[in-house]
Amino acid sequence: MTALKAKPADDRDVDLETARYLFETIAARTPDTQGVSRPAFSAVETDTLRFLEDFARDNGLEVWYDAGANANFALPGDRDAERFVVIGSHVDSVPYGGNFDGLAGVVAGLVCLLRAQRRGERFARPVHVLAMRGEESAWFGPCYIGSKALTGTLDAAELKALHKGDGRTLDNHMGDAGIAMEPVRGRQPLIDLSAIEAYLELHIEQGPLLIGKEIPAAVVSGIRGNFRHRRVRCIGEAGHSGAVPKAYRRDAVLAMADLLVRLDESWSTILNMGDDLVLTSGMVGTDPERHAMSKIPEEVSFSLDIRSQSPRTLDDMRRLLQAEMQQVEKDRKVRFELDEEMRVEPAMCDPELVEGLKAAMARVGQEPFVMPSGGGHDAAVFSAAGVPSAMVFVRNSNGSHNPQEAMELADFIAATDIVHEFLTRHE
């Protein structure tokens, strides 16, 4: 795609055309039987970055790859700036996912660069756009892999995580993507974090609030942290479904159900107290080779994803989980086994950046609106590493992590306007 030129009256149409071209072309290059699939640290993810590289070079932008094999873009002359603002997000997706989760943030950054280039403008601070690998947890279990590698916070247990398809380690897959793994294993930052003045991320909203409010975009106040277990095993004892009385049963499935009901009841109590919490068990199953309709299940495995904006609430839930498992073990004569815990701390967006984005939102003619983020994002990792961070949400129908994601391009441009205005006027 060659560089796009336009008269001022056509300026917005050019941005829409650019965004539509990028979204539609990448979707067509990464289809699955439903939606799109761009697995973390895969050839498909690499191809997506290479496509963005070619597009950016064709449009006169500077392009380079960092030590984490992420693609970076800047206006000519800004690559070597001593200090800069980063606009970042990820290009991977969940299996059978939507096209906008992650990718919208990368496209927004490119639209901002091309708009400034087209108008002959310079930003108040040099801007680098960062297209990252490996944010989604669906492929290996750990989340925010790319940003953790960049910030030197990816730990040994995460590197040992196994791919859901081929069973090879994350370490192996990252090496296959061309990343030198010794610094990653040594938890050394792969970029100079002190050079980043701010990290900004545009992302689709993954809930219904902006739809309900009938507004196209919002500034984000903070990001939920989480602790996760990809595989919890509940181990009981097999038996004949018709021959073992209730008092003698060690039913793993009913024990799991008992635990989840207890956690659900505590969830309601915590919400009634005014605290923030969400809890999900998205993967549940017995082994069909070992179990049958007429057999008491001896084992079931399930995942747990517990999130809150409050570190105290997460700590309380961790203790509650242990206490409830012990009680269910006693009551139902089973045993629970947890795999390695994965944890991300909650992150509050930088107050000065939030105020700056609110002011930019007003200057582009939108009523300022601030909301928390229910989902986790790479911005939380940069914030935890000491980089001032903030986010902008764009309205999106039908949630995320599914093929029905439905972001309107007009809403996307409205959210991008906020970011561009902030970059132009931020001092």
Helices and strands as residue ranges (DSSP letters): G 8-10, H 11-29, H 43-58, E 62-65, E 71-74, E 84-90, H 103-119, E 127-132, H 145-151, H 156-159, H 170-176, H 181-185, G 193-195, E 196-204, H 209-213, E 217-223, E 225-235, E 239-240, G 246-248, H 252-272, E 278-280, E 284-285, E 295-296, E 299-308, H 311-332, E 335-338, E 342-344, E 347-348, H 351-363, E 370-373, H 378-384, E 389-394, H 409-425
